[in-house]
């Protein structure tokens, strides 16, 4: 790789990093931090465990109005990195794991 191509590649990588950083900053501004929610420790722990181990199969949060259910879910979402998914998947299927795809996704 010649010097000009290396500089162009480095500039493109830097531009992508800047775009990713700007995206993360915008995402963080739209949500309330998960750690700032007072109480609800069991729900926060369940959300974090669900984020770490996908074998758990998901977390169902229920409760009365005003118990910070949506706030905690959005707060967790802002902590997680963006993921690559298959366009048109109703459950954000992982493109690298076809055995977990929903029925009919292969035909789309």
C-alpha positions as CSV (number, residue, x, y, z in Angstrom):
1,X,0.0,0.0,0.0
2,X,1.5,3.3,-1.0
3,X,1.6,6.4,1.3
4,X,-1.3,8.2,-0.4
5,X,-3.6,5.1,-0.1
6,X,-2.6,4.7,3.6
7,X,-3.4,8.4,4.3
8,X,-6.7,8.1,2.5
9,X,-7.6,4.9,4.5
10,X,-6.6,6.6,7.8
11,X,-8.7,9.6,6.9
12,X,-11.7,7.4,6.1
13,X,-11.2,5.5,9.4
14,X,-11.0,8.7,11.3
15,X,-14.2,10.0,9.6
16,X,-16.0,6.8,10.5
17,X,-14.9,7.1,14.2
18,X,-16.1,10.7,14.3
19,X,-19.5,9.7,12.9
20,X,-19.8,6.8,15.4
21,X,-18.8,9.2,18.3
22,X,-21.4,11.7,17.1
23,X,-24.1,9.0,16.9
24,X,-23.3,7.8,20.5
25,X,-23.3,11.3,21.8
26,X,-26.7,12.0,20.3
27,X,-28.1,8.7,21.6
28,X,-26.8,9.5,25.1
29,X,-28.5,12.9,25.1
30,X,-31.9,11.4,24.4
31,X,-32.0,9.0,27.3
32,X,-31.8,9.1,31.1
33,X,-28.8,7.2,32.5
34,X,-29.7,3.8,33.9
35,X,-27.4,4.3,36.9
36,X,-29.4,7.5,37.8
37,X,-32.6,5.6,38.4
38,X,-33.1,5.3,42.2
39,X,-34.2,1.9,43.5
40,X,-35.5,-0.8,41.1
41,X,-32.2,-2.7,41.6
42,X,-33.6,-6.1,40.7
43,X,-35.0,-4.8,37.4
44,X,-31.7,-3.0,36.6
45,X,-29.8,-6.2,37.4
46,X,-32.1,-8.3,35.2
47,X,-31.7,-5.8,32.3
48,X,-27.9,-5.9,32.6
49,X,-27.9,-9.7,32.8
50,X,-30.1,-9.9,29.7
51,X,-27.8,-7.6,27.8
52,X,-24.7,-9.8,28.7
53,X,-26.2,-13.2,28.2
54,X,-28.6,-13.6,25.2
55,X,-29.4,-17.2,26.4
56,X,-31.7,-15.6,29.0
57,X,-34.2,-15.0,26.2
58,X,-35.3,-11.5,27.1
59,X,-36.6,-9.5,30.0
60,X,-40.3,-8.6,30.6
61,X,-40.8,-5.5,32.8
62,X,-44.2,-4.8,34.3
63,X,-45.4,-2.3,36.8
64,X,-47.6,0.7,37.5
65,X,-47.3,4.0,35.7
66,X,-44.3,6.0,36.9
67,X,-42.1,3.2,37.9
68,X,-39.4,4.0,35.4
69,X,-39.9,1.0,33.1
70,X,-39.3,2.8,29.9
71,X,-36.6,5.0,31.4
72,X,-34.6,2.0,32.4
73,X,-35.0,0.2,29.0
74,X,-33.9,3.4,27.2
75,X,-31.0,3.8,29.6
76,X,-29.8,0.3,28.9
77,X,-30.2,0.8,25.2
78,X,-28.0,3.9,25.3
79,X,-25.2,1.8,26.9
80,X,-25.2,-0.9,24.3
81,X,-23.2,-0.7,21.1
82,X,-25.0,-0.6,17.8
83,X,-25.6,-4.1,16.3
84,X,-25.7,-5.4,12.8
85,X,-29.1,-6.8,11.8
86,X,-30.8,-8.2,8.8
87,X,-33.0,-5.6,7.1
88,X,-36.6,-6.7,7.3
89,X,-36.2,-8.9,10.4
90,X,-38.9,-8.4,13.0
91,X,-36.6,-9.6,15.8
92,X,-33.3,-7.9,14.7
93,X,-31.8,-11.2,13.5
94,X,-28.0,-11.6,13.6
95,X,-26.7,-12.0,10.0
96,X,-24.0,-14.3,11.2
97,X,-26.4,-16.8,12.9
98,X,-28.9,-18.1,10.4
99,X,-30.3,-20.8,12.7
100,X,-31.8,-18.1,14.9
101,X,-33.6,-16.3,12.0
102,X,-37.4,-16.2,12.1
103,X,-39.4,-18.2,9.6
104,X,-39.6,-16.6,6.1
105,X,-36.6,-14.4,6.6
106,X,-34.4,-16.3,4.1
107,X,-36.9,-15.7,1.4
108,X,-36.9,-11.9,1.9
